[in-house]
């Protein structure tokens, strides 16, 4: 038996991990809000906010075919069994123990699956997908309950918006570190003809991240940090020159700043996430930046700190992170990122995260 274990919004990983996701209940107190298994073998799930999920796989035996199941918090009011089709024998929803809902997918006899081929893709804070890659396209007739796409944007509360106005953006409110000791490379993503993501009302990633990066640079310089930018105007710079430039400076850290976009430009998908490639220093830097950016982005989902294999953070010689400061395609994030004051808040948050990192590592 395989158990999902200790990952939050993990993407493109074998189905042997645990995650926390969110959403609204459908018919009961169960955290499971909706599910769908479509004709291409894609299982989609939507859950209640702040839910804990655990998933398992078990190989066939004399009583059952290959099966995997997902446990959710909360009890199901109406346990049921749904007859399957194609390689799926049946889907069962029940209550294995008090306070738990279980969704089981059991496969037909002689239809084996390899758990290491199952791919887990985090979509947002309340939705995730599992692609059954062991089977060809159109092997299934769609089975579903509820609407997995129903994911309204959660706008911040009034007190959260008031707290934004209370955020001090004075240089004296940033942490103090020893002057002229540290060096940083700031990398505004994309540039020039490569606009990056294009979002709501034509909001361009390159415009957002260049502005934020310039403010971050200004703040850090005022705190006595030596800062260099991979670009400081709207020009296109390939990935390799960015890395070569950073490595030549022999800086202490590298921070690449980007804005996100969802496939299909789904406006309900918003959120902040920060990637690092390896090492505890890279992770610490990502955690510090993620924490501070979330503070100035109330209501925008925390998509977490995760490992990524992006070229610019994989090939640099120093601790490196790639910060996604919001979705230009998201209804909540985009209306903020288009405003100068929010970009200033984000820049202040990134600068603060960097300075907190330097204070920690000494």
C-alpha positions in Angstrom: 0.0 0.0 0.0 1.2 3.5 -0.9 0.3 6.6 1.1 0.4 10.2 0.1 2.7 12.0 2.5 3.7 15.6 3.4 3.4 17.8 0.3 1.3 20.9 -0.3 0.1 21.6 -3.9 2.8 19.3 -5.3 2.8 19.2 -9.1 3.9 16.5 -11.5 4.8 14.0 -8.8 3.9 10.3 -8.3 0.7 9.7 -6.4 2.5 9.0 -3.1 2.1 12.3 -1.4 -0.2 14.2 1.0 -1.6 17.7 0.3 -3.9 20.3 1.8 -6.5 22.0 -0.5 -9.7 24.0 -0.2 -13.4 24.6 -1.3 -17.1 24.4 -0.5 -19.2 21.4 0.6 -21.9 20.0 -1.7 -24.5 18.0 0.2 -22.9 17.4 3.7 -20.2 18.4 6.1 -17.7 16.4 3.9 -14.8 18.4 2.7 -15.3 16.9 -0.8 -17.3 19.4 -2.8 -17.3 17.9 -6.3 -15.5 15.3 -8.4 -15.4 14.3 -12.1 -13.8 11.5 -14.0 -13.8 12.5 -17.7 -13.6 10.5 -20.9 -9.8 11.0 -21.1 -9.2 9.5 -17.7 -8.7 12.8 -15.8 -10.0 12.8 -12.2 -10.7 16.3 -10.9 -11.5 17.1 -7.3 -12.8 20.2 -5.5 -12.7 20.5 -1.7 -13.7 22.8 1.1 -11.3 25.4 2.4 -8.4 24.3 4.7 -9.1 20.6 4.1 -6.6 17.8 4.8 -6.5 15.1 2.1 -4.8 11.7 2.2 -4.6 9.3 -0.8 -3.7 5.7 -1.1 -3.1 3.0 -3.7 -3.5 -0.8 -3.3 -2.7 -3.5 -5.7 -5.4 -6.0 -6.7 -6.1 -9.1 -4.6 -8.7 -11.9 -4.6 -11.5 -9.6 -3.5 -10.7 -6.3 -5.3 -9.1 -5.0 -8.4 -6.4 -2.3 -8.4 -7.8 0.7 -6.5 -6.8 4.0 -5.1 -8.8 6.2 -2.7 -8.8 9.6 -1.2 -9.8 10.4 2.4 -11.3 13.8 3.2 -12.3 15.5 6.5 -16.0 15.4 7.3 -18.8 12.8 7.0 -20.8 12.0 3.9 -24.6 12.1 4.4 -25.3 9.7 1.6 -22.8 6.8 1.0 -23.2 5.4 -2.5 -21.7 3.2 -5.2 -21.6 4.3 -8.8 -21.2 1.7 -11.5 -18.1 2.3 -13.6 -17.4 1.9 -17.3 -14.3 1.0 -19.4 -11.4 0.1 -17.1 -13.2 1.4 -14.0 -15.3 -1.2 -12.2 -17.0 1.3 -9.8 -16.6 4.4 -7.8 -17.6 4.3 -4.1 -18.2 7.2 -1.7 -18.5 6.2 1.9 -17.6 6.8 5.6 -14.8 4.3 6.6 -14.7 5.8 10.1 -16.5 8.7 11.9 -15.5 12.1 10.6 -14.0 10.8 7.3 -15.3 10.7 3.7 -13.6 8.3 1.3 -13.7 8.4 -2.5 -12.6 5.0 -3.9 -11.9 4.2 -7.6 -11.7 0.5 -8.2 -10.5 -0.8 -11.5 -11.9 -3.8 -13.4 -10.1 -7.2 -13.1 -7.0 -7.5 -15.2 -6.8 -3.7 -15.5 -3.7 -3.0 -13.6 -2.2 0.5 -13.0 1.2 1.7 -12.0 1.0 4.2 -9.1 4.3 5.7 -10.2 2.7 6.8 -13.5 -0.1 8.7 -11.8 0.6 12.4 -12.0 -0.7 14.8 -9.3 -1.2 18.4 -10.5 -2.2 21.2 -8.1 -4.4 23.8 -9.8 -5.3 26.2 -7.0 -6.1 26.2 -3.3 -9.3 24.1 -3.7 -8.8 22.0 -6.8 -6.5 19.3 -8.0 -6.2 16.7 -10.7 -5.0 13.1 -11.2 -4.4 11.9 -14.7 -4.8 8.1 -15.2 -2.0 7.8 -17.6 -2.1 4.0 -17.8 -5.1 4.1 -20.1 -5.6 5.5 -23.7 -7.8 8.5 -24.4 -11.6 8.1 -24.5 -11.4 4.9 -22.4 -14.0 6.4 -20.0 -17.5 7.7 -20.2 -17.7 10.8 -18.0 -18.8 10.2 -14.4 -19.2 13.2 -12.0 -21.0 14.7 -9.1 -21.1 18.5 -8.6 -19.2 21.2 -10.5 -15.4 21.0 -10.1 -15.0 24.3 -11.9 -17.0 26.2 -9.4 -14.4 28.1 -7.6 -15.4 31.7 -6.9 -12.7 34.2 -6.0 -12.5 34.8 -2.3 -12.1 38.5 -1.9 -10.4 39.9 1.2 -12.5 41.1 4.1 -12.8 44.8 5.0 -10.4 44.5 7.9 -7.8 42.8 5.7 -8.1 45.7 3.2 -7.8 48.2 6.0 -4.7 46.4 7.2 -3.2 47.1 3.7 -3.5 50.8 4.3 -1.7 50.4 7.7 1.3 48.8 6.1 4.3 51.1 6.5 6.4 51.5 3.3 9.1 53.7 4.9 12.7 52.6 4.3 13.2 52.9 8.1 10.6 50.0 8.5 12.9 47.6 6.7 15.3 45.4 8.7 18.8 46.8 9.1 21.8 44.8 8.0 25.5 45.5 7.7 26.0 47.9 4.8 28.1 46.9 1.8 28.4 43.3 3.0 25.8 41.6 0.7 25.3 41.5 -3.1 22.1 40.6 -4.9 21.1 40.1 -8.5 17.5 41.0 -9.3 16.1 39.4 -12.5 12.9 40.9 -13.9 11.4 38.1 -16.0 10.9 38.4 -19.8 11.2 41.8 -21.4 11.0 43.6 -24.7 9.2 41.6 -27.4 8.9 38.8 -24.9 6.1 40.2 -22.8 5.6 37.0 -20.8 2.0 36.4 -19.7 -0.7 38.7 -20.9 -3.7 39.0 -18.6 -6.9 40.9 -18.0 -7.3 44.1 -20.0 -3.9 43.5 -21.6 -1.9 43.5 -18.4 1.6 42.4 -19.3 3.9 40.4 -17.1 7.0 42.3 -18.2 5.5 45.7 -17.3 4.6 44.5 -13.8 7.8 42.7 -12.9 10.1 45.4 -14.3 8.4 48.1 -12.2 8.5 45.8 -9.1 12.1 44.9 -9.7 13.2 48.6 -10.0 11.6 49.4 -6.7 13.1 46.3 -5.0 16.5 47.4 -6.3 16.0 51.0 -5.0 15.0 49.8 -1.6 17.9 47.4 -1.2 20.4 50.0 -2.4 19.1 52.4 0.3 19.7 49.7 2.9 23.3 49.3 1.8 23.0 46.2 -0.4 25.0 45.9 -3.6 22.4 45.2 -6.3 22.6 44.5 -10.0 19.7 43.9 -12.4 19.8 41.5 -15.4 17.8 44.2 -17.2 16.6 47.7 -16.2 14.5 48.5 -19.3 12.2 46.9 -21.8 14.7 44.7 -23.7 14.7 41.0 -24.3 17.4 39.0 -22.5 17.8 35.3 -23.1 18.0 32.9 -20.1 21.6 31.9 -20.6 22.9 35.5 -20.5 20.9 36.1 -17.3 22.6 33.2 -15.6 26.1 34.1 -17.0 25.6 37.7 -15.8 24.6 36.5 -12.3 27.4 34.0 -11.9 30.0 36.6 -13.0 28.9 39.0 -10.3 29.6 36.4 -7.6 26.6 37.7 -5.7 25.1 36.2 -2.5 21.7 35.5 -3.9 19.6 35.7 -7.2 16.0 36.7 -7.2 13.9 36.3 -10.4 10.6 38.1 -10.3 7.6 36.9 -12.4 3.8 37.1 -12.7 1.7 34.0 -13.3 -1.0 33.1 -15.7 -3.4 30.1 -15.8 -4.1 27.9 -18.8 -7.3 29.1 -20.4 -7.0 32.4 -18.5 -9.3 31.2 -15.7 -10.1 34.3 -13.7 -10.9 32.4 -10.5 -7.2 31.2 -10.3 -5.1 33.6 -8.2 -2.2 33.1 -5.8 1.3 33.6 -4.7 4.1 31.0 -5.0 7.9 31.0 -4.7 10.3 28.4 -6.2 13.8 27.4 -5.3 16.0 24.7 -6.9 18.0 23.2 -4.1 19.7 23.8 -0.7 18.4 25.1 2.6 19.5 28.6 1.8 17.5 28.6 -1.3 14.5 27.3 0.5 14.9 29.8 3.4 15.1 32.7 0.9 12.0 31.5 -0.8 10.1 31.1 2.5 11.1 34.6 3.6 9.9 36.2 0.4 6.7 34.1 0.2 5.8 35.1 3.8 6.2 38.8 3.2 4.4 38.9 -0.2 1.4 37.1 1.2 1.1 39.8 3.9 0.5 42.5 1.3 -1.8 40.2 -0.8 -4.7 39.3 1.6 -7.2 37.0 -0.1 -4.8 35.7 -2.7 -4.2 32.0 -2.1 -0.9 30.7 -0.7 0.3 28.4 -3.4 3.4 27.6 -1.3 7.1 27.4 -1.5 8.2 24.6 -3.8 11.2 23.2 -5.7 11.3 24.2 -9.3 13.7 23.4 -12.2 13.5 26.7 -13.9 16.7 27.4 -15.8 17.6 30.7 -14.1 17.5 29.2 -10.6 18.9 25.8 -11.6 22.1 27.1 -13.3 23.0 30.0 -11.0 25.9 29.4 -8.6 24.3 31.1 -5.6 21.0 30.5 -3.6 18.3 31.5 -6.1 14.5 31.8 -6.1 11.8 32.6 -8.6 8.9 34.6 -7.2 5.5 34.5 -8.8 3.8 37.6 -7.4 0.3 36.9 -8.6 -1.8 36.0 -11.7 -2.2 38.6 -14.4 -5.1 36.4 -15.5 -6.7 36.3 -12.0 -9.6 38.6 -11.2 -8.2 39.4 -7.8 -4.5 39.5 -8.5 -4.7 41.3 -11.8 -6.7 44.3 -10.5 -4.0 44.7 -7.8 -1.0 44.2 -10.0 -2.2 46.9 -12.4 -2.0 49.4 -9.6 1.3 51.2 -8.7 0.6 51.2 -5.0 0.3 47.4 -4.9 3.4 46.9 -7.0 5.2 49.1 -4.5 3.8 47.0 -1.6 5.0 43.8 -3.3 8.4 45.3 -3.9 8.7 46.3 -0.3 7.7 42.8 0.7 10.3 41.2 -1.5 13.0 43.6 -0.2 12.0 42.8 3.3 12.1 39.1 2.7 15.6 39.4 1.3 16.8 41.5 4.2 15.3 39.0 6.7 17.1 36.3 4.9 20.5 38.1 5.3 19.8 38.7 9.0 19.2 34.9 9.4 22.2 33.6 7.5 24.6 36.3 8.9 
